[in-house]
């Protein structure tokens, strides 16, 4: 499921949402395969939004801090319909994890 309520009793409460932070997570709606695909490039806070987005999209969630492949190539391969970058300002200001977004981009 989308929630692991048992994780509320643990130190890592981010696990409540989709089992915790991973490099890439796919969320499909088996009742509707016609949904558009959204690539959500996110930090751990944004993972809490996934259950709400899953009602309207097939989701591919990518955490650039743990995903070490080309996000561009992933978007092309999966033929995503939309991309959402959702990052907390603290994570954005203090880290360089978004530099992975340049990997695999075509050069002119």
N, C-alpha and C positions, 0 to 999 in steps of 0.2 A: 504494500500500500504506500500511500504518500506520507503517512505519519507513523512513527514508532514511538508511541506514548511511554513505553518503558524507559526510553532514553532520558525522560525527564528526571529520573531518579539517579542519573549518572553525572559525572563531572562534565562530559562532552554533550551538552544539551543540543548542539547543532544536529546531532544524530536524529533528533525528532523528525526533521525534514529530510526525507529520502535517504535515510541511513547515514547522513553526515557528508562531509566534504570529500569529493572525489574529483579527479581530473576531468572526467566526462561522465555524464549521466543522461540516459534517454528515458523519456516518459511518453508512452503511447496511450492513446485512448482506444481500447479494443472495440468499443461500440461505434466509433466513427473514424474510419480511415481516410475520410475526405478532408480532414482538418489541415490547414496550412502548417508548415514547419517553421518554428521560431528557434533561432540560435540565440541562447541567452549566455552572454559572456558576463561572469558574475564573481563576486566574492561570497564568503559564507553567509553574510547577512541576507543577500538576495535570494538564497535558496528557499527562504520562507515564502517567497512569492510564487514558487513553482506550482503548488496545489491550485492556486487561483488561475494561473495561466493555462494549466493543463485542461481546463474546461473548454478552451478556445483554440489550442494549438497542440500539435505534436511538438514536444520539446527536446532540444538538445542543449543541455547545460554544460558549460565549459568553465572551469576555474583555471585561469592562466597560471596560477601559482603552482599547479600540479600537472597541467596538460602540457606536454613538451613536443607537440607536433604542430604543424601548420594549421592555424584556425581558418585561414583562407582556403586551403585545400579541403578541409572538412566541409566548409560552407558550399564549395563548388560540388564536391562529391555527393553531398546530401540534398543538393538543390533547394536550399533553404529559401523561404519566402520573405523572411524578415530577420533582422538582427537587432537585439536589444543589449546594450552595454549598461549594466547596473552594478555600480561599485560604490561603497561607502567612501566618503571624502577622506577619512583618515587613511584607509588602505591605499587610495589613489595617491595621496600626497606623500606617503612615507615609503612606498615600494616602487619597484620597477617591473613588476610582473606583467604589465601591459605591453612591454617591449616585444613579447612573443607574438603579438598581433601583426608585426611586420614580417615575420618569418613566412616565406613562401609567396609573398606578394610579387607579382610580375614587375620587372623593372622596365623602364621605357627605353 
